């Protein structure tokens, strides 16, 4: 919101306040000022000059030599090629850039020669001064700017064109729509500096007649339009607005157009109330009906674009058709034209959320919709339409018909909150008297009656005691509130058991040489193809993003593996010889409805620890990382079984991690086809482990075991078994059969080759046996060995090797 500081004088007095001081104090009181800038800051040494003579250049067929009176002792000679400067231009007054002058954009003007003739400056067009044609409607589009007759000669052009003003650019938060207006910011200014503030009530004389003879208004959906106010102006005269209005609009960043449009824009800036003007001749039967659009209705808006309306959108209609999209933009079928004679001024309040949804759906966010969507005060519609009609009479733009149509369904009762001075003091950490708090609130138009605060209707953001306390605090001064220590008991934060487990897991990964990676939770559906999932794989069903950034981020992932492999591929493409990464990432499993993701139910979120590596670890070393993870988490019942059905992994080098017989994850060598898809070479290893499963099995209590006092007995055992028998199954059988004296069984050899029958393998284990209370005898050890051999013969038809 841009605010010319001179406009404030209509409502409050800021004399003696410098722009720098204004910036600092308004920001400190809660109205953040982005900057305060001078409109004509880049314009220097540009004055008004009267053309005294115009002669042809002796060496050019289009250049003219002009003598100009710029208020100095001697005329200034300037050579120009502007097409509108002729012998008939003598007596015209125009902007003149003197020697060493500057223009917007850093343009510097100095004296020189044009085809041998000295030129001591330049005459300006309005574009070179940073103006639009609407600011100076009398100007030539492609030539020198000739100023109105009677303009003083030798005057600074900034003063002549209203560029000698400071403008404050405010950042208005969405909860303060009242500050999207000159009056609202003037109220804040007066409160901040302790100056008087007043808003004059608009005075409309009228020309007789009765508006109800020409127009009727029906609001069918009062929930979306709590108030609709209208007035009629006849005998319209479309012409440029006066200079003072054009200058104020330009300073606020609004392009002047004509008096009627400028009046609606001026009132919107002044009161914060968007307005619209309809051509009365375009309203069928003089009716205005405010209703939800009907299915199939459409409208062409003022920007010339056709829009299909839905039943969720509010439309302003006549007896037959929509003539405006409520709160967004008017229709081309009711646009003010040059021959318009009668207009209907609309000043209404629309439901903010509906306006926002409509503007977004139609893709046409406007200045009006940006204000309505924040929630405006229904009480200001009357004042705004009255002000517009007052300006119509002041500018001689038409005759205002007597009477106002005001369909008001809003709640007339002001909001009230308890006044609790002690609680506000306790919350703010200050000690203000009741009277001081009442005074600060009164500055902002809050009134205290007994033990209640009456909230002004324009403060839609005030809902609780803390909101009132904030108003007192910013008027008192945030910088004056003393710094105090927290009065309550300080509680030291702790990690939850699951967070501690996750920290342990990631520590194991880092100690094993893995670096942490991070990836987006949003992926492309093509990622599932890249990791080999078939079309009918139920894991492909994903939650779809309604408004995705693009195809590559259109669904929420159900696996982290493709993102991890993508990171490995990035490292491989940059010629990194090895890479080992881990990610503690979320997957999102949707709730299914008719075989599809149910968009009305949030997906189930699960954290997955994903590891991947190439160029550094073998399959068994990678398996050792998984085992180390289970060991550090004190998971006692972990086992591994072959996995041949997972399409993302090599069917002969993949295993499922089981904890207590339940699946907790999968790991192995990535399938060569998948590696080729990602451009990876060599053996690539990956693991996907469920954090929930690891946490459920992790035992946070680790028991101390004293060092053994008695020696161990070590025996080796080697057997022939079928090649398909897993080593883990053999070890498990040994551990169960050998009994309690078995301390550990470690695989130390697997052999296939000469001397071993086809389809068989030799597998050898080292068994360490020990008793905590005695030295074991040979008989005890032999008994355990025989039990182990017998179990292997029974379970796997193993043959003992000599």
N, C-alpha and C positions, 0 to 999 in steps of 0.2 A: 504494500500500500504506500503510494507516494503522496506526501502531504506538503504543499507549498506553505511555508511558515506564515506568509502574508495572509492566507485564508483564515488562519486562527483568529485574526483580529475581529472577525464577525461574531465570535463567541467568548473570547477571553483576551486578556492583555498579557503579552510576553515582552513588553518593552524592557530593555536593559538586559535581556537574556541573550548571550552570544550563541551562535550555532553549536560551538563545541560544548558549552555548558548544557544546552538543550539535549544534545546527543547523550551526554553522560548521565544526566538526571532522569530522563525518560527511560533509559535502559535500566537504571538502578531501581526504578519504581515498577518495573515489570513489563514495560512496553519496549521491546528490543528494537533499537535503531541500528540498521545495517550501516548507514552512512548518512551524512548531511552534505549535500553538494550544492554548488552555486550553478544555476542554470547557464549562465553565460561565461563560465570559468575559462573556456578556451578562446573566447573572443576578446581581443585586445586591439585598441587603436582603430576601431571601426566606428565612423560617425555618419550622420546624415549630411548629404550635400545636395545643393541645387545646381542643376545643369544650366550653365550660362550660355554655352554655344556648342554647336556640333558641326564639324566640317569633315569632308572626305580626306582620307589619308592619301598623300600624293603618290604612294607606291603600292596601293592595294585597292582592290575593287570592293572589299567588304569591311575594311577597318574604318573606324571613325575616330577623329581627334576631338576630345571634349574638354572644355574648361568648366570647372566646378567650383562653386562657393561652398567651403566646408567650415565657415566661421573663422577663418584665419585672415591675416592681412592681405595675402596674395591668393589668387585662384590656383587651383591644382589642376595640372594637365594630366589627363588619363586617356590612353588609347584602348578602345574596346571593339570587339567584333560582334556584340550582342545584336540580334536582328531587330529588337524593338527600340533601339536607340537610333533616332533619325533627327532630321532638322526640326521636326515637329515636337521633339522631346524637350525643347528648351522650356525651362520653368518646372520640370519634373524634379521631385526630390527622391533620392535613392540612397542606399547604404554605400559608403565609400571606405575602402581599406586604404589607410595611409601607409607610408613607408615604414617597414618593420612591424607590420601588424600580423596578427594570427587569427586563424579561423578554426572551427571544429575539425578534429582529426589531426591536429598538429600542423595544418597548412600555414606556411609563412609567406607573406607578401612583401616584396621589396621593390624599389624603383628599378627601372631598366629601360631598354629601348625595344620598340617593336618596329622592325623594318626601318631603322634609323631615326625614328621619332621617339623622344623621351616620353616615358609613361611613369608617373610618380605614384602609382597605386593601382587600385582595381575597383570597379563597381560590381556589386554583389547581386546574385540571384538569391531567392529564398532557400534553395537547396544548399547553397554554400554556407548559409547560416544555421543549418541543421533543422530547418522548418519543413513542414509539409504544406501542401496547397490549401488544406483546410484551415491552417493557421492564418493564412493571408489570402482569402478567396478572391481578392481583387487583383492578385498578381498574375503576370504573364507566366505561362507554364515553361516557356523556353526563352528566357530573357532576363533582363535586369529587373529587380524588384522596385517598382515605382510605389512610393508610400502615399497615403492620402494627402490631399491638399491641406495646407495649413500646418503640416508637420514642421517643427522648428528645425532650423539649419544649425549644424555643428553639434547636435546632441549625440550623446553616446547611444549607439544603436540598441544596446541592451535595455536601456530605459525606455526607448521608443517601442520596442517589441515585447516588453514585459519579461525580459530575460534577466532582469536584475533582482532575482529572488532566490532564496535558499529553499531547497526541497529536502525533507527528511524521508528516507526510505525505510519503512518499518517492516519487520518480519512479524506478521500477525499469526498467532497460534490458532489452531482449529477451534479451540474452546472459547475464543473471544470474537465472535462475529460482529459484536457491537463496535469493535475497534476498526472494522473495515469501512470506516466512514470518517469524514472530517469532524462531525459533531462528537463521535465517540472518542477520537484522539484529542479533541479540544477539551473534553471532560477530563481525560487522563492528564492533560497538560495543566489544566487549572488546579486539579487536585495535587499534582506533584509540586507545583510552585506556590500553592496556597493563594491563588488568584481567584477573583470572582468568575463565575461561569453562568451564562444564560443563553437560552435559545428562544428567539422571537417567534411568536405564533404567526404563521403565514396569514395574510389578509387577501381575500379574493372578493372583488366587487361584484362580478357577475353582470350579465346583460339581460336578465329576465328569462322567461320560459321555464320549462320544467323537464329535467332529464328523463323522468319516467314517461313522458309522452313519446320519447324516441327509443329508449333502450330498456330492456328487461334483463335481469341477471338471475340465473338459477344455479345454485351450487348443489349438485346431486351427491357428491362425495365429500362431506364436510370433514371426514377424518384426514383427507389429503389436502384440503384447502380450508383451514379454519377461518380465514377472513378474505373477502374479496371486495375491494373498493374501486369505484369507477366514477369518472366525470367526463362530460362532453365539452369539446371546444369546436366552435363553428367558425366559418369565414377565415380559414387558415391561410396564412401568407408564408409560403416556404421561401426563406432567404437566409443568408449567412447570419450567424450569431454575432453579437457585439464583441469588440476586441477583448474586453475584460473576461468574458466567458471563454472565448477561444484560448486565451492565455492560461487560464486556470486549468482547462481541460488538457492542454498541451503539457503543462507542468506535471500533471498527474499521469502522463503517458497515454492519454486518450486522444484519438484523432478527431478533431472537429469535422462535422459533416454539414448539417444545416440546423436552423434554430429549433425545430421540433425534436430531432434526434438528440441534439446537444442538450436540450432541457432534460430529457429522460436520463442521459448519462450524468449530467450535472447533479441531479437529485440523487441518483444512485451513489455518487461519490460523497455527497454532502450528508445524506441520511443513512446510507448503507442499505437502502431499499431499492432493489431492481424494479424498473417500471417498463411498461410496453405501451406503444401507441398503435391502435388499429385504425385503418381507413374505414370510417363508418359505412361508406357506400358498399363495402365488400361484405358486410354482415347481413346475412339473410334475415329478413323480418325484424332487424334490429335486436336480435336475441343473442345473449351470451350464456352459454351453458358450460359449466365446469363439471366434467365427468371423466370417468375412465374410458379410454379408447375402446372401441368395439373391434372384435376380431376382423381382420381384413382391411381396416381403415389405413390410409396412408396420407402423407402430407409432404409438400415440397417446402422446405424451410427457406429463410431469407438468403442462405448461401447458395441456393439453386440446386440443392441435393434432395432427391426423393427418399423418404424414409417410410418403412413399414412399421406401424404401431402395434403394440400388443395390449392386452387387457390389463396389464400391470402398470401401464403408463397413464398419467393424467393429462388430459387434453383440454384446451380452451376451444369451444366449438360455437358455431352459430346455429341456426335452426336446421342446418343440413350437413355440415362438414366441419372437421377440425380446422381452426385458423391459427393455432399456436400449440407448441409443445410446452406445457406448463412448467415455468421455471427455467426453461432451457433456451428456446428461440422461437420467434414468431414465424408465421407461415408467409410464403411469397404471395398467397392469394389475398392477404390483407395488408400488404406493404404500403407505406406512405409514398405516394408518387408526387410529381411536380404539380399535378392538377387536383390533388386532394383538397377538399374543402372542409370536411368535418372529420375529426378524429375522436376516438374514445381512449382516454388515458386509463390504463389498468395499473392498480397498485394492490398486490395481493401477497398473501403468505401461504407458501406451499410446504408440504411435509418434506423435510430435508432428505431423509433416506430414500424416498421415492424419486426425488429429483436426481440424486446421485446415481441410482440404479438406471434410470432412464437415460441420463446423459452418457453413461458408460456403454449402455447397450446400443445407443445410436452413434457412438463415437464422436460426440460433438460437445465437449466440455466448454462452456462459455463463462464470461465474467459473471453473468447472472446466476448460472447453476452453481458456480463456485461459492457464491454467497448463500444461496438457498440451502445447499446441502449441509451447511454448518448449523442451520437452525436459526431463523430470524424471529424477531419480536412481532406478533400480530398487532400490537398496539401502535406501531409506527406507520401502518399503511395509510391511515387518514392524513397524518401530518405530511407525508411524502406527496400524496396526490394534490393536497392543498398548495404545497410549495411549488409543484409543477405548474399548477394553474396560475399562481401568483406570478411566476416567471413569464408565462405566456402573456399576461396582461402587461407586465413591465417591459417586455420586448416588443409589444405590439404584434404578436404572432397570431392572434386570433381573439375571438370573443367566447368567454366561458359561460356556458348555459347554467342557470341556477339549479341547485339541488345536487345531492350526492347519493349514489346507490352504495350502500354499505351492508353486505351480507356477513354478519359477524357471528360465528359459532364458537369463538374461542372462550376460554375461561376468564371471566372478568376479575376474578379474585386474585390478588397478588400472593405470591408464595411467602410463607412466614417460617422463620426458624427461631428456636430458643436463643436468647441472648445470655451467654455464659462467660462473663468477663474472667472469672477465676480460671476456668478451664483453658481459655485462650492464652492467658498469661503463662500457665503451666506448660502448655504445648510449645509456646514460643521461647520460653526461658527469659521473659522480661517481666517488668512490674509496672503496668499502666493502670491508671485509675479508670473507673467505669466511664467517667466523663471524657477522658482522653480517647478511649476506644470509640465512644459515640461520635466524637468530633472527626476522627479519622474515617469512620464509616460514612458520615454525613457528606464528606468531601466527594464521595463516589456515589451519592444519591441513595444510600441506604438510610432508612429511617427506623429509629428505635421507639417502640411504644410499650412501655412497661418492661416486661421480660421477654419481649419478642422483637425480632428484626424483620422489617418488611423489605423484601427483596425487590429491587426495581425490575420491571418486566423484561428489560433488555439484557439482564444478566442471567441468561439461561444456564450458565455453568455453575451457579451457586446451589449446592445441594446439602451441605453438612456444615457442622461447626468448624471443621478444619478449613473449609473454604473461606468462611468469614475471618478466621484467624490469619489466613494468608493476605486478605485485603488489609487488615490492620498492620501486618508486618511490613508490607511493601510501602505503605504510607508512612509508617514509623521510620523505615529505612533499614534494609537488610544489613547495611554496613554498621548500623548502631547496635545490632543484637550481639550481646557479649558471647564470647566463646566459653563454653562450659564442658566439663567432663561428663560422660554418660553416668547418670545417677544410679542405674540398676546394677545388679550383680553381673559381672563379666563371666561369660560362659565360653570355655574354650571349645572350638569345634573339633569333631572327631570324624574319622572315616568310618563308614558303615562296614560291616563284616564283608559284604560283597565288594565294596570299593577296595578294601584291603587285599582281598583275593585277586582282584583285577590288577592292582599294583604289583603284587607278587608275580603274576603271570607275565606281565609286560617286562618286569625285571629279568625273569628267566630268558625271555626272548632276546633282550639286549645283551645279556651275558653270553648268549649263544651266538652272538655276532649278527643279529638281525637289527635293521634300522626301521623306525616307525614310519609308516606312510599314512596318508589320509586321502579319501576320495569322496565324490558326491554320492548322496543317497539316491539321486535321480539318474537313471540310465536310459539307454535306448533299447527297444525291444530286440534290435539286431544283436545285442550282446549275448542273448540266450543262444542264438545260432552259432556264435563264435566259440562257445564252450561245448558245443555238440549236443545240446538238449534236443530231443525229438519234438515234433510239432504237438504231439499229444501229451507231453510231459505236464503234469498238473502244477509243477513249480513255475511254469510260464505265466500262469494267471496272476496278474499284478494290478496294483492300484494305479489308476491313470490320473495324471495331473490335469486338472480342468483348464489351466491357463499356462501351459509349459513355455519355457524359454525357446524350445525348439525340439525337433525329433530326437536329438541326442539326450534330452533331459525330460522325456515325456512320461516315464513310469517310475514307480518306486521299486527298488531292487528287492528280489527275494534271495539273492546270493551276492556275496562280496567277491567271489572268485574272478569274474570278468574284469572288474575294476583293478584287482591286484595284478592279474596278468597284463593288463594294459600298462600298469606302472613298470612291470618288468620289461615289457617291450620297449618302453620309452628309454630305460637304461641301456638295453641291448642296442637300440638304434644309435645311441650316443657312444657306442664302443666301450662301455664299461665291461671289463672281463668277467666280473662277478657281481652279483646283487642278491642280497637276502633281506626281505622286507616282512613286516608284520603290520596288521591293522586291527584295532578293536572297533569294528564297525557294526552298524545296525542293519538288519534286514526287516522287511515289512511284508508279512503274510496276510493277504486280505481275507475277510470273511466272505464266503461264497454264497451266492443266491442264484439259483438256476444255472449253476456252472460258471457264473461270472462274478467278478468282484462287486460286492454290495457297496455302492458309493455313499450310502447313508450311515455306514458303520466304520469306525476307524480301524485300520489294519492292526494285527498283532505285531508288536515290535519285539525283536529278539537281538541280543548282542552276540556277535560271532567273532571269535579270534581266528583270523586268517593269516597263514604264513606262506611264503613262497620263496624259492631260491633257485639260482642257476649258477653253474661254473665253480661251485665251492664244496658242496656236500654230496655224499653218496646217499643212496636210499636208506641204508642202515644208520648212517650218521644222522640223517634227518629224523628217522624213527627214534634215535636216541634223544633228540630235542623234545619229542613228544613225551618220552619216558621221563626225562628230567623235569618236565613241566608237571607231570602227575606226581612225581616224587616230592617236589618242592611244595605242592599243594596238599601233600599228605593224603593222596587218594590211594587206597589200599587194594581195591578190587578192580584194577584196570587190566584189560586184556585186548588182544588184537586178533581179528579174523580176516581172512582174505575177502576182498570185495571185487567182483568181476562184472557187475552190472552198471556201474557208474560210467556214463558215456564221456565224462570229462577227464577220466584217468585211464592209464594203461591197465588193461584187464589182468595182467600178470604181475603188476607191481603196485597194487593198491590194497589198502587195509582199512577196516572199520575199527574205530576205537570203541570198545565196550566197557562200561562201568557198571558193575553189578548186573551184567547181562543186558543193559539198556544201551542203545546207540548214543554216543556222545560226540561223534565226529568222524571224519574220514580224512585220510592222507595218502599220498602216493605220488607216483610219477605222472605228470600231465600227459594226456594222450598225444601222440605225435601229430595227429591231424589238427588238434587244437593248437599245438605249438606252431605248426606251419601257418595257421590262420593269423597268429599274432607275430609272425616273423621271427620266432625264437628257434635257436638251434641247440643241440646237445640235450642232456637230461635236465628237465625242469621239474622241480618238486613243489608240491603245494599241500596245505592242510586246512581244513575247515572244522573248527571245534566250537561246540556250544558252551557259552559262558554259564548259562543256567545249569546245564548238566554238570559242569566242572564244579560249580559252587555247591550244588546239592550233595556232591560226593566228597568235597574237601573237608578234612577234619582239622579245625583250627588248633586242636590240642595235640601237641607232639610230646610223646613220652620219652623220658631219658632212659637210656639203656647203658648200664655200666660196661666197661671193657671186660672181656672174658678172662676168667682166672685159670681156665683149664685149656690144654692144647686141643687143636682140631685134628680130625682125621680126614684125609683127602683120598678119594677113590675116583677113578675114571671109568666111564662106561661108554662103549661104542656099539651101535646096533645098525643093522640093515633094515630099512623101511621103504615103503613105496615112495616114489618121488613126490607124490601129491600130498603127503602127510605134512602139515605145518610143524615147524620146529617149536612153536609156542605150545601146540597141543601135546607134544612129547614132553616138554618141560613141565607142563601142568600135571601130566600123569605121574611123572617122577616125584614131584613135590607132594602129591596126595598119598602116594604109596609108601614113600620112605619114612613118613611119620615125623614126630616132633623133634627128633635129633638132627634132622636135615636143616642146616643153616642156610645153604644156598646151592643152586644148581646152575652152572654157567655153561653155555654152548661155547665150544672152542674149536670145532672142526666140522665142516660139511664137505664130503668128497664124493664126486661122481667121475668115473673114468675107468682106466684099466683095472681089471679085477673086480669090478662092480657090475652086477647084471644090469641089462637094459631095463629102464623103468624103475631102478632102485637108487638109493643114495645111502651113504654112510654118514651117520651123524653121531658126534661124540660130545659128552658132557663131563664136566668136572664137578663132583659132588663133595661139598665140605660139610662134615658132620661134627657136632660138638654138643656137649651137655653143660648146663650152667653150674652143676653142683658136683661133677666128678669127671674123671678121665674115662672116655669110652673104651670098652674092651673090643677086641677083634670080633668076638661073637656078635656083639650089638651092631657093629658096622656091617658085618656080613649079612646079618638078618635084614637090615634096611636095604642093602644092595639086592638081595634076592627078591625082596618084595617089589622093588622098583622094576627089576627085569621081568618078573612075572606079570606086572601090570602092563608093561610095554608089549609083551607077547600076546596078552589077552586083548588089549585095546587096538593094537596096530599090526598084529602078526609079525612083530619085530623078531629078528634073528640076531643073537649076540655074536659079535665078532671077537675072535681070539686075539 
